[in-house]
Amino acid sequence: MDQGAVAGGAGAIVPEPEGVAAGRVTLLTYNIRHCRGTDGRVAPERVAAVIAATGADIVALQEVDVGRARTGGLDQADEIARLLGMTPHFHPALHIEEERYGDAILTRLPSRLMRAGPLPGLARRPGLEPRGALWVEIAIGTARLQVVNTHLGLRGAERIAQAEALLGAGWLADPACRAPTVLLGDFNATGWTRAYRRLARGLTDARRVAARIEGRASFPTRLPLLRLDRVFVGAGVTVERLAVVDGPLPRRTSDHLPVLADIRLSEG
């Protein structure tokens, strides 16, 4: 899949976004576990249906398979984008021969890829799963929203290194990554971890400033206890609603529930 390829509009199952011209947009972060549901079935169409029901304008996906034998060789980013009538941008954190696995940002709004690359691991633990991030600029009316999607590691020390990298010159502190900005994804970090506290010093957890909050935890779907999937916002972003998307279909579709944020961008 070409990272800049435009998904076909035929068969799209999400209506055109409303309120974008007024600076309002809906974001969704969703760890899809390579589209393998809690029933063991690999079904990209279920992932697309869950996303469609939210009306999200911008979708950040983690654990996306592209060309992997375990999921039938399908380009999951491209297929989900096709079903939604969106444009896919994909970054493979893991690349083994023709098989790729990583993160994606999908949107039907005008967008351009700014950066896709790896995040640091631990030199003393070379066998850890590689992690990465994806930065896409998206036009919201006359504004340009900088959206960074990531999936951090399982160990505390690597998450700290990855958080520092994301807040550094290569990503959020890049002069081109000017407000308004959003960082979202699966951070594998609860509110009492050092990585979360470091990110919350540089950005604002959307949950802390949302005018309305629906739901609590997003993982695991069978009994959600942990808030691992998060949205952080920078200056110029007002969070009108933060919601965990729950229900029978989301609970079957992945081991994570999606997290949605309705945001409004400040004028000027």
N, C-alpha and C positions, 0 to 999 in steps of 0.2 A: 504494500500500500504506500503510495506517495503521501508524505506527511501533509502536503498542501492540497491534496486532491479534494474536490468538492463532491460531497455525497449526493447521489441522485435524489431528486425530489419526488419521483414516482413512488407511490406507496407510503409516503410519509404519514405517521400516525399522531403527530403533534401539530396543533394549530399554530399559525404564525403568532409570535409574541406580541403582547399588548403592553403599552406603557413604556416601551423602550425609548421612544422619542422624549419622554418626560424624565428619563434617567432612572427608571425603575426596571429591575431585572431580577430573575430568579436563578440562583446557583444551586447545584446539587453535587455533593461528593459521595462516591459509591464504590466500595471495595466489592467487586463482582465475583471474586474467587474463580477466575477463568470461566465464568458462567455456569459453574457446577453448583446446583442447588443442594439444599439439605436432604433432598431425596435422592441425590447422586446423579441426577439427570443434567446433562449439559444442554442449555437452552438459551441462546442469545435472544430469542424472541421474547422470553419472559423478562429478561433484563430490560429490553426496549419497552415492554408494556409497563413495567414499574416506573420507568423514567417518564414515559408518555403521560401517565396518570398525574404526575406532579406538575406538568406544564413548564418544566425547567427550560431556560434559555441557554444556559451554559452548564455543561456536565463534566465533572472531573472523575475519571475512572481509574481504579488501581487493580492490579492483578489481571491484566488483560493478556490473553494469548494471541499470538499471530504466527500462523504456520506451524503450530506444535502438534506432534503426533497424538498426544493425549486428548486433544480436543478436535481431532479430525482434520487438522491442517488449515482450519478456517482462520481468516483474518477477522478476529472478533471486533476490533475497533471499527473497521470498515463496515462490517455487517450491521452492527448496532447503529452506527451513523446512518447507513442507508435506510434502515427501518424508520429512523426518526427524521429523515430529511435534513441531516446536519453535515457539517464539514468535520472530518476527523484530523486531529494532530496526534501522533503517537511517538513515544520514546521507549526503546527497549533497554531497560536496566540490565537485562540478561539476554545475551545473544550467543547461541550455540549453533554453529553452522547456519542452517536456514530457519532454525526455531528462535522465536523472540518472545519476550515476556516483559511487561512493564506497565506504563501509565499512559493515559490518553486524555485529551480535552476535546469535547465535541460541542459544536455550536452551529446555529444557522445564521448567526450575525456575522458581519464582516470581521475577519480575523487574520492575523499573521503570526507565524511562529517567530519568537524572539530568541529563544535558546532552549536546547534540550541537551542534558548531559548527566554525568555521574555525580554522586555525592560521596564524600569520603567514608571509608570503612575503618577497620582497625588493622594496623600493620602487623600486629602480633596474632591476628586471627584472619589469615587470608582466605579461609574457606567460607566466610560468611556470605550470605546472599547479597549480591550487589544491589545498590539502591541508586535512584536517580530522581530527577525533577524535570518538569516541563513548564516553560513560560510562554504564554500566548497573549498578545495584545488584541483586545476585542473592542470594536466600536459600539458605544452605547449612546445613541443620539450623536451629539457633538463631542462627547467625552471619549477618552481612550482608557479602558479599564485593563490594568495589568493583572493577569491571573496566573498564579503559580500552583501547580499540582505536584504532590509528592507522596511517597510512601516510605516512612522511616523504618530503621532497623529494629530488631528485637532486644538488643542489649543497650543498657543505659549509656555506656561510654560512646558507642557509635552514634546513638541518637543525639548526644551533645555535640559531637563533631559535625553531624549533618545539620543540626539546627544553626550552629555557628556559620556553616557554609552558606545556608539559605539566607541568613541575615547579612552576609558579607557582600563584597564588591561584585562577585560574579552573578548575583541574583538580585535580592531586594534592595541592596545598596548601590546597584548599578545606576548611573545617572539616567539611563533610559527607562528605568523602572520607577517612574515618578507617579505620585498620587493621581488618581485613586488606585489602590492595590488590594488584592485579595490573595491570601495563601490558604489552601485547603487540601485535604487529603486524609489518609490514614496515618496518624502519627505514632501509633503503638505506644501512646503515652497518656497516662491518667493525669489528673490535675495536681498530684503531689510529686511528680517526677521533675528532675532538674531540667530536662529538655523542654517540658511544657512551660516551666517558669521562665526559662530563657526566651522562648518564643513570645510569651505573654509580656515580657519587658519591651520587646521590639515592636510588637503589634498588639491588637486588642482581640481577645476571644469574643467572637460574635455573640456567644451565649450570654456573656456578661452585660452586653449593652442592648440586646434585642428588646424591642417594645413588647413583643409577645413571644412566649416560649411554649412549644408543644412537644411533649415526650421528654425522655431523660437519656437513656443509654442506647447505644447502637450495636453492641456486641456482647455475647453471641445472640443470634436471632432467636434461638429457642427460649432463652431466658436473659434478656439484655440487662447486663449489670455494669458494663464499662463504657466510658465515653472515650473512644479511641479515634473516631472520625470527627474532624473538627473544621471549623471555618475561622480564620483570623482575618481581620480587616485593618487597613491603614487609614490615614487621614482622608477625609472627603467621602467616606462611606457611612451611611446610616443604615442600621439593621432594623427592619420593620418586623421581621418574623424569623425565628429559628425553630425548625421542627425536625424531629426524628420521624421518618416515614415508615409507619407500621401497618400491619394488616396481614391477612392470610397469604397473599401472593408475595410480598416482600420477605416474609418469613420462610417461604419455600425456595426463593430464588438465589440466595447467597447466605453465607454465615454472618454477614454484616447487614444492618439496615442502612438505607441511604439517609443522609442528613441534608436538609434543604435550608437555604437562607434567601429570604426576600430582602433585597437591598435597594437603597436609593442613593444616587450619586449627587453630591452637592453641586449646585450651579457655579459656573465660573471656575 
